[in-house]
Amino acid sequence: MFVLIGIGILFFSLILGYTMAGGKIGALIQVSEFIVIGGAGFGSVVVGYSIKGAMGMFTSCIALLKGNPYTQAKFLDLLRAMYGIFVTARKDGLLALEKHVEKPLESSLFQKHPALLSNHHALDFFTDTLKVVIMGGTNVMDLSDLMDLDLEAQHEEGMKIPGILSSVGDSMPGFGIVAAVLGVVITMQAIGGPPEKVGEKVGAALVGTFLGVLLAYGVFAPLAKATEQIAKGEGQYLSCMKQALVAFARGDTPVMCVEFARRGIEPDVRPSFGELEEACRSQGKGDGVTETAKAA
């Protein structure tokens, strides 16, 4: 929603200032310039990142309309989910988790947290690591290194779309100049004609430069930053899991495991200790955990 608001403010300000100075909106509507710049930008993405990369860019931009999904509520739900799983392991033993991590979509523990179930990257990261813990024979340092490898790969994947948007934004001024040069070529062909026609063609050529600069700094650069923030949020979501899983493998209590995870969350979206305590208490009641098990 804020993406639409921001872009709306951008274009409203430009149009308002332009018309206040006596500019005509019709002069900016140059379909041929849009085709040249838009087609060149799309083609460069296909060449550098394939059709899949181009489609991923459009999908990610549309997803921005929903806002950043990594909110405080989502992190709190993750902490609750991990607490419930760790308590089950403390109560019934590690082998009790095997059926849950093998088929998480059918697990009664995971089904209580649809946000986690719908995040396939995070779910695979969490369940695959728990499988390693259940198998045993891996020390905490090796487990941490193993998760770091996964986190690095996930980070590289998450930064692809911001990289594509940034690359396209960087190229927009150049494509705008290309469109302007083509407009000048057309203008040269009209030399000797009516002066007003020559003026129109010069204006149309300049629209290309205007569009290139506007799209670069007003659209693609902000979109790249917005998608980068979501990628960072996903990275922090996975890092939160890592902190809890390392503490769990070390033998810490369920409460301490999720507290380690909570401390690693960015302060703007970090649940308070009281909120975590209340969430754990409600999770314990929902799972039928006794006070003795919760105290453990």
C-alpha positions as CSV (number, residue, x, y, z in Angstrom):
1,M,0.0,0.0,0.0
2,F,2.8,2.5,0.9
3,V,4.4,1.7,-2.5
4,L,1.3,3.0,-4.3
5,I,1.1,6.0,-1.9
6,G,4.7,6.9,-2.5
7,I,4.5,6.5,-6.3
8,G,1.2,8.5,-6.3
9,I,2.9,11.3,-4.4
10,L,5.8,11.3,-6.8
11,F,3.7,11.6,-10.0
12,F,1.2,14.0,-8.4
13,S,4.0,16.3,-7.4
14,L,5.5,16.2,-10.9
15,I,2.3,16.7,-12.8
16,L,1.2,19.5,-10.4
17,G,4.4,21.4,-10.7
18,Y,4.5,20.8,-14.5
19,T,1.0,22.1,-15.1
20,M,1.4,25.0,-12.7
21,A,4.3,26.2,-14.9
22,G,2.1,26.0,-18.0
23,G,3.0,22.5,-19.2
24,K,0.5,20.4,-21.2
25,I,0.0,16.8,-20.1
26,G,-0.5,15.7,-23.7
27,A,3.1,16.6,-24.5
28,L,4.3,14.0,-22.0
29,I,2.3,11.2,-23.5
30,Q,4.7,9.9,-26.1
31,V,3.9,6.2,-26.6
32,S,6.9,5.6,-28.8
33,E,9.2,6.8,-26.0
34,F,7.6,4.4,-23.6
35,I,8.0,1.5,-26.0
36,V,11.6,2.2,-26.6
37,I,12.6,2.6,-22.9
38,G,10.3,-0.1,-21.6
39,G,11.2,-2.6,-24.3
40,A,14.9,-1.9,-23.9
41,G,14.7,-2.3,-20.1
42,F,12.7,-5.6,-20.3
43,G,15.1,-6.9,-23.0
44,S,18.1,-6.2,-20.8
45,V,16.6,-8.1,-17.9
46,V,15.9,-11.1,-20.2
47,V,19.4,-11.1,-21.5
48,G,21.0,-10.8,-18.0
49,Y,18.6,-12.8,-15.9
50,S,16.4,-14.8,-18.3
51,I,12.6,-14.8,-18.5
52,K,12.4,-16.3,-15.0
53,G,14.3,-13.3,-13.6
54,A,12.0,-10.9,-15.4
55,M,8.8,-12.6,-14.1
56,G,10.3,-12.8,-10.6
57,M,10.9,-9.0,-10.8
58,F,7.2,-8.3,-11.7
59,T,5.9,-10.8,-9.1
60,S,8.0,-9.2,-6.3
61,C,6.9,-5.7,-7.3
62,I,3.2,-6.8,-7.1
63,A,3.9,-8.4,-3.7
64,L,5.1,-5.1,-2.4
65,L,1.5,-3.9,-2.5
66,K,0.9,-6.2,0.6
67,G,3.7,-4.5,2.5
68,N,6.5,-6.1,4.4
69,P,5.2,-9.5,5.7
70,Y,7.9,-9.7,8.4
71,T,6.0,-7.9,11.2
72,Q,6.2,-8.2,14.9
73,A,3.2,-10.5,14.9
74,K,4.9,-12.8,12.5
75,F,8.0,-13.0,14.6
76,L,6.0,-13.6,17.7
77,D,4.1,-16.4,16.0
78,L,7.4,-18.0,15.0
79,L,8.7,-17.8,18.6
80,R,5.5,-19.4,19.8
81,A,5.8,-22.2,17.2
82,M,9.4,-22.9,18.2
83,Y,8.6,-22.9,21.9
84,G,5.8,-25.5,21.4
85,I,8.1,-27.7,19.4
86,F,11.0,-27.5,21.9
87,V,8.6,-28.2,24.9
88,T,7.3,-31.3,23.1
89,A,10.9,-32.5,22.6
90,R,11.7,-31.7,26.3
91,K,8.6,-33.6,27.4
92,D,8.5,-36.6,25.1
93,G,12.0,-36.8,23.8
94,L,13.6,-35.9,20.4
95,L,12.2,-38.9,18.6
96,A,8.7,-37.5,19.3
97,L,9.5,-34.7,16.8
98,E,10.4,-37.1,14.0
99,K,6.9,-37.4,12.7
100,H,6.4,-33.7,12.8
101,V,9.5,-32.7,10.9
102,E,9.1,-35.5,8.3
103,K,5.6,-34.3,7.4
104,P,5.2,-30.8,8.7
105,L,2.1,-30.1,6.6
106,E,0.3,-32.9,8.4
107,S,1.8,-32.0,11.8
108,S,-0.5,-30.9,14.6
109,L,2.3,-28.7,15.9
110,F,2.9,-26.9,12.7
111,Q,-0.7,-26.6,11.6
112,K,-1.3,-24.1,14.4
113,H,1.0,-21.7,12.7
114,P,-0.1,-21.3,9.0
115,A,2.3,-18.3,8.5
116,L,5.2,-20.6,9.1
117,L,3.7,-23.4,7.0
118,S,3.2,-21.1,4.1
119,N,6.9,-20.0,4.1
120,H,8.4,-22.9,2.4
121,H,12.0,-21.7,2.6
122,A,11.8,-21.1,6.3
123,L,9.9,-24.4,6.9
124,D,12.5,-26.4,5.1
125,F,15.3,-24.6,6.9
126,F,13.8,-25.4,10.3
127,T,12.7,-29.0,9.7
128,D,15.9,-30.0,7.9
129,T,18.0,-28.6,10.8
130,L,15.8,-30.4,13.3
131,K,16.3,-33.7,11.4
132,V,20.0,-33.2,11.8
133,V,19.6,-32.6,15.6
134,I,17.3,-35.7,15.9
135,M,19.9,-37.9,14.1
136,G,22.5,-36.8,16.7
137,G,26.3,-37.0,16.4
138,T,26.7,-33.3,15.4
139,N,28.2,-30.8,17.7
140,V,26.8,-27.3,18.1
141,M,29.5,-25.6,16.2
142,D,29.1,-27.8,13.2
143,L,25.4,-27.3,13.3
144,S,25.9,-23.5,13.4
145,D,28.2,-23.7,10.4
146,L,25.7,-25.9,8.5
147,M,23.0,-23.3,9.0
148,D,25.3,-20.5,8.1
149,L,25.9,-22.1,4.7
150,D,22.1,-22.3,4.2
151,L,21.6,-18.7,5.3
152,E,24.2,-17.5,2.9
153,A,22.6,-19.4,0.0
154,Q,19.2,-18.0,1.0
155,H,20.6,-14.5,1.2
156,E,22.0,-14.8,-2.3
157,E,18.7,-15.9,-3.6
158,G,16.8,-13.2,-1.7
159,M,19.0,-10.4,-3.1
160,K,18.5,-11.4,-6.7
161,I,15.4,-9.3,-7.3
162,P,16.7,-6.2,-5.6
163,G,19.8,-6.6,-7.8
164,I,17.7,-6.9,-10.9
165,L,15.7,-3.8,-10.0
166,S,18.8,-1.9,-9.2
167,S,20.5,-2.9,-12.5
168,V,17.4,-1.8,-14.5
169,G,17.3,1.5,-12.6
170,D,20.9,2.1,-13.4
171,S,20.3,1.5,-17.1
172,M,17.2,3.7,-17.4
173,P,19.0,7.1,-17.9
174,G,21.0,5.4,-20.7
175,F,17.9,4.1,-22.3
176,G,16.3,7.5,-22.0
177,I,19.3,9.0,-23.9
178,V,18.9,6.3,-26.6
179,A,15.2,7.3,-26.9
180,A,16.1,11.0,-27.0
181,V,18.8,10.4,-29.7
182,L,16.3,8.5,-31.8
183,G,13.9,11.4,-31.4
184,V,16.6,13.8,-32.6
185,V,17.1,11.6,-35.7
186,I,13.4,11.9,-36.4
187,T,13.6,15.7,-35.8
188,M,16.5,16.0,-38.3
189,Q,14.3,14.4,-40.9
190,A,11.6,17.0,-40.3
191,I,14.0,20.0,-40.7
192,G,12.6,22.3,-43.3
193,G,9.0,21.6,-42.3
194,P,6.7,23.8,-40.2
195,P,8.6,25.1,-37.1
196,E,5.8,24.0,-34.7
197,K,6.2,20.4,-36.0
198,V,10.0,20.5,-35.4
199,G,9.3,21.9,-31.9
200,E,6.9,19.0,-31.2
201,K,9.5,16.4,-32.3
202,V,12.2,18.0,-30.1
203,G,9.9,18.0,-27.1
204,A,9.0,14.3,-27.8
205,A,12.7,13.5,-27.9
206,L,13.3,15.2,-24.6
207,V,10.5,13.2,-23.0
208,G,12.7,10.1,-23.4
209,T,15.5,11.6,-21.3
210,F,12.9,12.7,-18.7
211,L,11.3,9.3,-18.5
212,G,14.7,7.6,-18.2
213,V,15.8,9.7,-15.2
214,L,12.4,9.6,-13.6
215,L,12.1,5.8,-13.8
216,A,15.7,5.4,-12.5
217,Y,15.5,7.5,-9.4
218,G,11.8,7.7,-8.8
219,V,10.6,4.2,-9.4
220,F,13.2,1.5,-9.8
221,A,15.6,2.7,-7.1
222,P,12.9,2.8,-4.4
223,L,11.5,-0.5,-5.6
224,A,14.9,-2.1,-5.3
225,K,15.2,-0.7,-1.7
226,A,11.7,-2.0,-0.8
227,T,12.4,-5.5,-2.1
228,E,15.8,-5.4,-0.3
229,Q,14.0,-4.7,3.0
230,I,11.8,-7.7,2.5
231,A,14.8,-9.9,1.7
232,K,16.5,-8.6,4.9
233,G,13.3,-9.4,6.9
234,E,13.4,-13.0,5.5
235,G,17.1,-13.3,6.4
236,Q,16.3,-12.1,10.0
237,Y,13.4,-14.6,10.2
238,L,15.8,-17.4,9.3
239,S,18.5,-16.1,11.6
240,C,15.9,-16.1,14.4
241,M,15.4,-19.8,13.8
242,K,19.1,-20.4,13.8
243,Q,19.6,-18.8,17.2
244,A,16.8,-20.9,18.7
245,L,18.0,-24.1,17.1
246,V,21.6,-23.6,18.2
247,A,20.4,-23.1,21.8
248,F,18.1,-26.1,21.5
249,A,21.0,-28.3,20.3
250,R,23.1,-27.0,23.1
251,G,20.5,-28.2,25.6
252,D,19.0,-24.9,26.8
253,T,15.5,-24.8,28.1
254,P,12.7,-24.0,25.7
255,V,12.2,-20.5,27.2
256,M,15.9,-19.7,26.8
257,C,15.9,-21.0,23.3
258,V,13.2,-18.6,22.2
259,E,14.7,-15.8,24.2
260,F,18.0,-16.2,22.4
261,A,16.0,-15.9,19.2
262,R,14.0,-12.9,20.4
263,R,17.2,-10.9,21.2
264,G,18.4,-11.3,17.6
265,I,15.3,-9.6,16.2
266,E,15.5,-6.0,15.0
267,P,14.2,-3.7,17.8
268,D,11.5,-2.2,15.5
269,V,9.7,-5.6,15.2
270,R,11.0,-7.4,18.3
271,P,8.3,-8.6,20.7
272,S,8.8,-7.5,24.3
273,F,9.8,-10.1,26.9
274,G,6.3,-9.8,28.4
275,E,4.7,-10.5,25.0
276,L,6.9,-13.5,24.6
277,E,6.1,-14.8,28.0
278,E,2.4,-14.5,27.4
279,A,2.7,-16.1,24.0
280,C,4.6,-19.1,25.5
281,R,2.1,-19.4,28.3
282,S,-0.8,-19.5,25.8
283,Q,1.1,-21.9,23.6
284,G,1.7,-24.2,26.6
285,K,-1.9,-24.2,27.5
286,G,-2.9,-24.9,23.9
287,D,-0.5,-27.9,23.8
288,G,-1.6,-29.2,27.2
289,V,1.8,-28.6,28.7
290,T,2.0,-28.9,32.4
291,E,3.4,-26.1,34.6
292,T,6.4,-28.4,35.4
293,A,7.2,-28.9,31.8
294,K,6.9,-25.1,31.1
295,A,9.2,-24.4,34.0
296,A,11.7,-26.8,32.6
